Amino acid sequence: MDNTLLLAIFSGIAILLVLILKFKFQAFIALLIASISVGILAGMPPDEIITTVQAGMGSTLGFVAVVVGLGAMFGAILEYSGGAEAVAGFLLSKTKNKGASWALMVTGFFIAIPVFFDVAFIILVPLIYSLQRKTKKSLLLYGIPLLAGLAITHAFIPPTPGPVAVADILKADLGWVILFGFIVGIPTAIISGPLFGKYIAQKIHIDAPEEILAHPTATEELPSVGMIIGIIGLPIVLIVFNTLLNSPLAEGFVSYEVAAWMKMIGHPFVALILANLLAWYLLGIRKSVAKETLLKITTKSLAPAGIIILLTGAGGVFKQMLINTGAGDMMANYFSDMGLSTLLFAFIVAALVRILQGSATVAMITAAGVTAPLLLASVGPMEKALIVIAIAAGASILSHVNDSGFWLVSKYLGLSEKQTFRSWTVMTTILAVTGFTTVWVLSLFIT
């Protein structure tokens, strides 16, 4: 094994972590500095380092910028319309108090597809306050299932930014990622959500805080549940149909013309444009929301999306640097000789970066950048999709004090640091381990 390349890889990761943890650099510039450092330490010519940075950034942003931007605008309109409250209220009315924790898990699972994790949680937290006041049971009985549903979808299922970014860096098909995200996400949500929530609620009793956050209460103000589910489901269905109709599974069943048109309509770009148009009209224009208001909402949503887009581009640079220096091929051969699967390697790298620096997005992008050069030509679309989910699982593990999500949960649920560790931190660890175990089981049938 080439010691120079090995030193370059580990030095690059060390520089990334030191810049983020000690010097508090923004992860975007930290990733770029770490990437350039790998090139210098590996002995790459200076002009080639710059062209590698350009190539890595350009090849990544062409896809991610469009998908994340469209997804952010789509989610902003749904958030403004009160769609999250509508879905949650409908499910709670059907399940009554007995099935409330399951209803909240399902709500979180679907709402986090278009809406960012922290925004969705803040929107829905008044519902769990209300339930706790009615039942007098621990707030964790309702909070943990909601958080599990939100966290799993946010990490596992496109078009949320994390899995979109990882899928693009690994060149994985989004349709397969969505399918496997749902397959892995359902048992993971059940175990880390209602089942763990019931257990921890018996150990820690938390009452809802006194103050009530302002939120819409009149049913007539909220959009219909069927409309919300239809709008959220449209891009997912189109993307999955595109994958299935253009895969070997559909050979002989559909004509070339149908498959070709589906390839366009079911591409994430077109699918999300259609979803945006529907949301703009049905949740905006038809409800007499001013066009200027819709413009302001969608424009504002692009600010957080921009950070994710740039981060993903920098992750693409890191990947490209490992490929161009030959470090990727070296690691692939090394881990192959060790008998360590790419699936496990991807999970471990994501978990380590997550634990060390806190951000799940940075962990996912870094792990994708390190893992992408290991993928051989023989790795099929389904195996790549499973690696995306494995990285997402690793990047969800052991949320603690260096993660903003830890403090968000602590603040809104009224938990002490110790209680947050016993509930939220344990939940994210159960989520990660269950998710990876399910991925590993699926890989036995696919590879």
C-alpha positions as CSV (number, residue, x, y, z in Angstrom):
1,M,0.0,0.0,0.0
2,D,1.4,3.4,-1.0
3,N,2.3,5.2,2.2
4,T,2.2,8.7,0.5
5,L,-1.4,8.2,-0.6
6,L,-2.4,6.8,2.7
7,L,-0.9,9.8,4.5
8,A,-2.7,12.1,2.0
9,I,-6.1,10.5,2.7
10,F,-5.8,10.6,6.5
11,S,-4.3,14.1,6.5
12,G,-7.1,15.4,4.4
13,I,-9.8,14.0,6.8
14,A,-7.8,15.3,9.8
15,I,-7.5,18.8,8.3
16,L,-11.3,18.8,7.6
17,L,-12.1,17.9,11.2
18,V,-9.6,20.3,12.7
19,L,-10.9,23.2,10.6
20,I,-14.5,22.5,11.5
21,L,-14.1,21.5,15.2
22,K,-11.2,23.7,16.4
23,F,-11.3,26.7,14.1
24,K,-15.1,26.7,13.4
25,F,-14.6,27.0,9.6
26,Q,-17.7,26.7,7.5
27,A,-17.8,23.1,6.2
28,F,-17.8,24.3,2.5
29,I,-14.4,26.0,2.7
30,A,-13.1,23.3,5.0
31,L,-13.9,20.6,2.5
32,L,-12.2,22.5,-0.3
33,I,-9.0,23.1,1.8
34,A,-9.0,19.4,2.8
35,S,-9.3,18.4,-0.9
36,I,-6.5,20.6,-2.0
37,S,-4.3,19.3,0.8
38,V,-4.9,15.7,-0.4
39,G,-3.7,16.7,-3.9
40,I,-0.6,18.5,-2.6
41,L,0.4,15.7,-0.2
42,A,-0.2,13.1,-2.9
43,G,2.3,14.9,-5.2
44,M,-0.3,16.1,-7.8
45,P,0.9,18.9,-10.1
46,P,-0.5,22.4,-9.0
47,D,-2.4,23.0,-12.2
48,E,-4.0,19.6,-12.1
49,I,-5.2,20.3,-8.5
50,I,-7.1,23.3,-9.8
51,T,-8.6,21.5,-12.7
52,T,-9.6,18.6,-10.4
53,V,-11.4,21.1,-8.1
54,Q,-13.3,22.6,-11.1
55,A,-14.2,19.1,-12.4
56,G,-15.4,17.8,-9.1
57,M,-17.5,20.9,-8.4
58,G,-19.0,21.1,-11.9
59,S,-19.9,17.5,-12.3
60,T,-21.7,17.4,-8.9
61,L,-23.6,20.7,-9.1
62,G,-25.2,20.0,-12.5
63,F,-27.7,17.6,-10.8
64,V,-27.8,18.5,-7.1
65,A,-28.3,22.2,-7.6
66,V,-31.5,21.7,-9.6
67,V,-33.0,19.0,-7.4
68,V,-32.2,20.6,-4.0
69,G,-33.4,24.0,-5.3
70,L,-36.7,22.7,-6.6
71,G,-37.2,20.5,-3.5
72,A,-36.7,23.5,-1.2
73,M,-39.3,25.7,-3.0
74,F,-41.8,22.8,-3.1
75,G,-41.4,22.2,0.7
76,A,-41.7,25.9,1.5
77,I,-45.1,26.2,-0.2
78,L,-46.3,23.0,1.6
79,E,-45.1,24.4,4.9
80,Y,-46.8,27.8,4.4
81,S,-50.1,26.1,3.4
82,G,-50.5,24.2,6.7
83,G,-50.2,20.8,4.9
84,A,-48.2,19.3,7.8
85,E,-50.9,20.1,10.4
86,A,-53.6,18.8,8.0
87,V,-51.9,15.4,7.6
88,A,-51.1,15.1,11.3
89,G,-54.6,16.2,12.4
90,F,-56.2,13.7,10.0
91,L,-54.1,10.8,11.2
92,L,-54.6,11.6,14.9
93,S,-58.4,11.9,14.4
94,K,-58.5,8.4,12.9
95,T,-56.2,6.7,15.4
96,K,-57.5,8.5,18.6
97,N,-55.2,8.5,21.6
98,K,-54.3,4.8,21.5
99,G,-52.6,5.0,18.1
100,A,-51.3,8.5,18.4
101,S,-47.6,7.6,18.6
102,W,-48.0,5.5,15.4
103,A,-49.9,8.3,13.7
104,L,-47.1,10.8,14.6
105,M,-44.5,8.5,13.2
106,V,-46.3,8.2,9.9
107,T,-46.8,12.0,9.9
108,G,-43.1,12.6,10.4
109,F,-42.3,10.0,7.8
110,F,-44.2,11.7,5.0
111,I,-43.9,15.4,6.0
112,A,-40.1,15.3,6.0
113,I,-40.0,14.3,2.3
114,P,-40.7,17.9,1.2
115,V,-40.0,19.9,4.4
116,F,-36.6,20.2,6.2
117,F,-36.3,18.2,9.5
118,D,-36.1,21.1,11.9
119,V,-38.8,23.1,10.2
120,A,-41.2,20.1,10.2
121,F,-40.5,19.4,13.9
122,I,-41.2,23.1,14.9
123,I,-44.4,23.1,12.9
124,L,-45.7,19.8,14.5
125,V,-44.5,20.2,18.1
126,P,-47.7,22.0,19.2
127,L,-49.6,18.8,18.4
128,I,-47.5,16.7,20.8
129,Y,-47.9,19.3,23.4
130,S,-51.7,19.1,23.0
131,L,-51.7,15.3,23.2
132,Q,-49.6,15.3,26.4
133,R,-51.9,17.8,28.1
134,K,-54.9,15.6,27.3
135,T,-53.4,12.2,28.2
136,K,-51.0,13.3,31.0
137,K,-48.5,10.7,29.6
138,S,-44.9,11.5,29.0
139,L,-44.2,13.9,26.1
140,L,-41.6,11.4,24.9
141,L,-44.4,8.9,24.1
142,Y,-45.3,11.2,21.2
143,G,-42.1,13.2,20.6
144,I,-39.8,10.2,19.9
145,P,-42.1,8.6,17.2
146,L,-42.5,12.0,15.5
147,L,-38.7,12.6,15.6
148,A,-38.0,9.1,14.3
149,G,-40.3,9.5,11.3
150,L,-38.8,12.9,10.5
151,A,-35.2,11.8,10.9
152,I,-35.5,8.6,8.9
153,T,-37.1,10.3,5.9
154,H,-34.8,13.3,6.1
155,A,-31.8,10.9,5.8
156,F,-33.1,8.0,3.7
157,I,-35.6,9.2,1.1
158,P,-35.0,11.7,-1.8
159,P,-35.8,14.4,-2.7
160,T,-34.5,15.4,0.8
161,P,-31.0,17.0,0.2
162,G,-28.8,14.4,2.1
163,P,-29.6,11.3,0.0
164,V,-29.8,13.4,-3.2
165,A,-26.3,14.6,-2.6
166,V,-24.9,11.1,-1.7
167,A,-26.8,9.5,-4.7
168,D,-25.2,12.0,-7.1
169,I,-21.7,11.6,-5.7
170,L,-22.0,7.8,-6.0
171,K,-24.0,8.1,-9.3
172,A,-26.8,6.0,-7.8
173,D,-30.3,6.0,-9.4
174,L,-32.7,8.0,-7.3
175,G,-35.6,5.7,-8.0
176,W,-33.8,2.7,-6.4
177,V,-32.7,5.0,-3.5
178,I,-36.4,6.0,-2.9
179,L,-37.6,2.3,-3.1
180,F,-34.9,1.1,-0.7
181,G,-35.3,4.1,1.5
182,F,-38.9,3.2,2.1
183,I,-38.2,-0.5,2.5
184,V,-35.4,0.2,5.1
185,G,-37.2,3.1,6.6
186,I,-40.4,1.4,7.7
187,P,-39.0,-1.2,10.1
188,T,-36.4,1.3,11.3
189,A,-39.1,3.9,12.1
190,I,-41.2,1.3,13.9
191,I,-38.3,0.2,16.2
192,S,-36.8,3.6,16.9
193,G,-40.1,5.3,17.0
194,P,-43.2,3.9,18.7
195,L,-41.5,0.9,20.3
196,F,-38.5,2.8,21.8
197,G,-40.8,5.8,22.5
198,K,-43.1,3.6,24.6
199,Y,-40.1,2.2,26.5
200,I,-38.4,5.5,27.2
201,A,-41.6,7.3,28.1
202,Q,-41.9,4.8,31.1
203,K,-38.4,5.8,32.3
204,I,-38.6,9.6,31.8
205,H,-41.8,11.6,32.4
206,I,-41.9,15.0,30.7
207,D,-44.8,17.4,30.7
208,A,-45.4,19.8,27.9
209,P,-44.3,23.4,28.5
210,E,-46.8,26.0,29.6
211,E,-46.6,28.3,26.6
212,I,-48.4,27.2,23.4
213,L,-46.8,28.0,20.1
214,A,-49.1,29.8,17.7
215,H,-50.3,27.6,14.8
216,P,-53.5,27.3,12.7
217,T,-56.3,25.5,14.5
218,A,-59.3,26.0,12.3
219,T,-59.8,23.0,10.1
220,E,-61.2,25.1,7.2
221,E,-57.9,27.0,7.0
222,L,-56.0,23.8,6.2
223,P,-55.8,22.1,2.8
224,S,-57.3,18.7,2.3
225,V,-55.2,15.7,3.3
226,G,-55.8,13.9,0.0
227,M,-54.4,16.9,-1.9
228,I,-51.3,17.1,0.3
229,I,-50.6,13.4,0.0
230,G,-51.2,13.6,-3.8
231,I,-48.8,16.6,-4.2
232,I,-46.1,15.0,-2.1
233,G,-46.5,11.6,-3.8
234,L,-46.5,12.8,-7.4
235,P,-42.7,13.3,-7.8
236,I,-41.9,10.1,-5.8
237,V,-44.2,8.0,-8.0
238,L,-42.9,9.5,-11.2
239,I,-39.3,9.0,-10.3
240,V,-39.9,5.4,-9.2
241,F,-41.9,4.6,-12.3
242,N,-39.1,6.0,-14.4
243,T,-36.6,3.7,-12.7
244,L,-38.8,0.6,-13.1
245,L,-39.9,1.2,-16.7
246,N,-36.3,1.8,-17.8
247,S,-34.8,-1.1,-15.9
248,P,-34.4,-4.7,-17.2
249,L,-37.5,-5.6,-15.2
250,A,-39.7,-3.9,-17.8
251,E,-38.0,-5.2,-20.9
252,G,-40.6,-6.6,-23.3
253,F,-43.5,-5.0,-21.4
254,V,-43.3,-1.4,-22.5
255,S,-42.5,0.2,-25.9
256,Y,-39.3,2.2,-26.5
257,E,-41.4,5.4,-26.9
258,V,-43.2,5.0,-23.6
259,A,-40.0,4.3,-21.8
260,A,-38.3,7.3,-23.4
261,W,-41.1,9.7,-22.5
262,M,-41.2,8.3,-18.9
263,K,-37.5,8.9,-18.7
264,M,-38.1,12.6,-19.2
265,I,-41.3,12.9,-17.2
266,G,-39.9,10.8,-14.4
267,H,-36.6,12.5,-14.2
268,P,-36.2,14.3,-10.8
269,F,-36.0,17.7,-12.7
270,V,-39.3,17.4,-14.4
271,A,-41.1,15.5,-11.6
272,L,-40.2,18.3,-9.1
273,I,-41.1,21.0,-11.6
274,L,-44.6,19.4,-11.9
275,A,-44.9,19.1,-8.1
276,N,-43.9,22.8,-7.7
277,L,-46.5,23.9,-10.3
278,L,-49.2,21.8,-8.6
279,A,-48.3,23.2,-5.2
280,W,-48.1,26.8,-6.5
281,Y,-51.6,26.6,-8.0
282,L,-53.5,24.3,-5.6
283,L,-52.0,25.6,-2.3
284,G,-51.4,29.1,-3.5
285,I,-53.3,30.7,-6.3
286,R,-56.5,28.7,-5.8
287,K,-56.4,29.7,-2.1
288,S,-56.1,33.3,-3.0
289,V,-52.5,33.6,-1.8
290,A,-50.9,36.6,-3.4
291,K,-48.3,35.9,-6.2
292,E,-45.9,38.2,-4.4
293,T,-46.2,36.1,-1.2
294,L,-45.5,32.9,-3.1
295,L,-42.5,34.5,-4.7
296,K,-41.2,35.6,-1.3
297,I,-41.7,32.2,0.3
298,T,-40.0,30.3,-2.5
299,T,-37.1,32.8,-2.8
300,K,-36.5,32.6,1.0
301,S,-36.4,28.8,0.8
302,L,-33.3,28.9,-1.5
303,A,-31.0,30.4,1.2
304,P,-30.7,27.1,3.2
305,A,-30.7,25.1,0.0
306,G,-27.7,27.1,-1.3
307,I,-25.6,26.0,1.7
308,I,-26.4,22.3,1.0
309,I,-25.7,22.8,-2.7
310,L,-22.3,24.3,-2.1
311,L,-21.4,21.6,0.5
312,T,-22.4,18.9,-1.9
313,G,-20.2,20.5,-4.6
314,A,-17.2,20.5,-2.2
315,G,-17.9,16.8,-1.4
316,G,-17.7,16.2,-5.1
317,V,-14.3,17.9,-5.2
318,F,-13.1,15.6,-2.4
319,K,-14.3,12.6,-4.3
320,Q,-12.6,13.7,-7.5
321,M,-9.3,14.4,-5.7
322,L,-9.3,10.9,-4.3
323,I,-10.0,9.5,-7.8
324,N,-7.4,11.6,-9.7
325,T,-4.6,11.0,-7.1
326,G,-5.2,7.2,-7.4
327,A,-6.1,7.0,-3.7
328,G,-9.5,5.6,-4.4
329,D,-8.1,2.6,-6.4
330,M,-5.5,2.0,-3.7
331,M,-8.2,2.0,-0.9
332,A,-10.5,-0.3,-3.0
333,N,-7.7,-2.9,-3.4
334,Y,-6.7,-2.6,0.3
335,F,-10.2,-3.1,1.7
336,S,-10.9,-5.9,-0.9
337,D,-7.8,-7.7,0.4
338,M,-9.0,-7.2,4.0
339,G,-12.4,-8.6,3.1
340,L,-14.1,-5.5,4.4
341,S,-17.3,-4.8,2.3
342,T,-17.8,-1.3,0.8
343,L,-21.2,-1.3,2.5
344,L,-19.7,-1.6,6.0
345,F,-16.8,0.8,5.1
346,A,-19.3,3.5,4.0
347,F,-21.3,3.1,7.2
348,I,-18.2,3.3,9.5
349,V,-16.8,6.4,7.7
350,A,-20.1,8.2,7.9
351,A,-20.6,7.3,11.6
352,L,-17.1,8.4,12.6
353,V,-17.4,11.8,10.8
354,R,-20.9,12.3,12.3
355,I,-19.7,11.5,15.9
356,L,-16.7,13.7,15.6
357,Q,-18.2,16.9,14.0
358,G,-22.0,16.6,14.5
359,S,-23.5,17.5,11.1
360,A,-25.2,14.6,9.4
361,T,-25.0,16.4,6.0
362,V,-21.2,16.9,6.3
363,A,-20.9,13.2,7.4
364,M,-22.9,12.0,4.4
365,I,-21.1,14.1,1.9
366,T,-17.6,13.2,3.3
367,A,-18.4,9.5,3.4
368,A,-19.8,9.6,-0.1
369,G,-16.6,11.4,-1.3
370,V,-14.4,8.7,0.3
371,T,-16.5,5.8,-0.8
372,A,-17.2,6.8,-4.5
373,P,-13.7,5.9,-5.7
374,L,-14.0,2.4,-4.2
375,L,-17.0,1.5,-6.4
376,L,-16.0,-0.8,-9.2
377,A,-17.7,-1.0,-12.6
378,S,-19.4,-4.2,-11.5
379,V,-21.4,-2.4,-8.8
380,G,-25.0,-2.3,-10.0
381,P,-27.7,0.3,-9.5
382,M,-29.4,-1.5,-6.6
383,E,-26.1,-2.1,-4.8
384,K,-25.2,1.6,-5.1
385,A,-28.6,2.6,-3.7
386,L,-28.0,0.4,-0.7
387,I,-24.7,2.1,-0.1
388,V,-26.5,5.4,-0.2
389,I,-28.8,4.2,2.6
390,A,-25.9,2.7,4.6
391,I,-24.1,6.1,4.5
392,A,-27.4,7.8,5.6
393,A,-27.7,5.4,8.5
394,G,-24.1,6.0,9.6
395,A,-24.6,9.8,9.4
396,S,-27.6,9.5,11.7
397,I,-25.9,7.8,14.6
398,L,-25.2,9.1,18.1
399,S,-26.5,12.7,17.9
400,H,-24.9,14.6,20.8
401,V,-23.8,18.0,21.9
402,N,-22.0,19.0,18.7
403,D,-25.2,18.5,16.7
404,S,-27.8,21.3,16.4
405,G,-30.6,18.7,16.4
406,F,-29.6,17.7,19.9
407,W,-30.3,21.2,21.2
408,L,-33.4,21.6,19.1
409,V,-35.0,18.5,20.7
410,S,-33.7,19.4,24.2
411,K,-35.2,22.9,23.9
412,Y,-38.6,22.0,22.5
413,L,-39.3,18.9,24.6
414,G,-38.0,20.6,27.8
415,L,-35.3,17.9,28.4
416,S,-32.1,18.2,30.4
417,E,-28.8,17.2,28.7
418,K,-28.9,13.9,30.4
419,Q,-32.5,13.2,29.5
420,T,-31.7,14.2,25.8
421,F,-28.8,11.7,25.8
422,R,-31.1,8.9,27.2
423,S,-33.9,9.6,24.7
424,W,-32.9,11.4,21.5
425,T,-29.2,10.2,21.3
426,V,-30.2,6.6,22.0
427,M,-33.0,6.9,19.4
428,T,-30.6,8.1,16.7
429,T,-28.3,5.2,17.5
430,I,-31.1,2.6,17.3
431,L,-32.2,4.2,14.0
432,A,-28.6,4.0,12.6
433,V,-28.0,0.4,13.7
434,T,-31.4,-0.9,12.6
435,G,-31.2,0.9,9.3
436,F,-27.7,-0.5,8.5
437,T,-28.8,-4.0,9.6
438,T,-31.8,-3.9,7.3
439,V,-29.5,-2.7,4.4
440,W,-27.1,-5.5,5.1
441,V,-29.9,-8.1,5.0
442,L,-31.2,-6.7,1.7
443,S,-27.7,-6.8,0.3
444,L,-27.6,-10.6,0.8
445,F,-30.5,-11.0,-1.6
446,I,-29.3,-8.5,-4.2
447,T,-25.5,-8.9,-4.5
